[in-house]
């Protein structure tokens, strides 16, 4: 149970500080158009956590994917609505035109997070 709580806290902190870094760049009007480095950073982090346990690695990645946009929208200098989507990244521009799919994805991710948590905690 302690490991589980620490993984959730670590994932949320990782997500918070990744969003904070993006926000610092946004304040300077340095918009990130290529997210390959961000994806690689998250992938390596998930792999490192997966060394402890595959379920923890999955949980870490899912929490990041689920919560990054919402954390970024709320901590930024420019406060955005919780489900605001930007206009720079490919995923944001895709989901901007398909908001229903975006909300469906978030619900799906939350469902998987709950399921993985249930598996790990039972």
Secondary structure, DSSP 8 states (H G I E B T S, - for coil): -HHHHHHHHHHHHHHHHHHHHHHHHHHTT------HHHHHHHHHHHHHHHHH-HHHHHHHHHHHHHHHHHHHHHHSSS---TT---SSSHHHHHHHT-HHHHHHHHHHHHHHHHHHHHHHH-
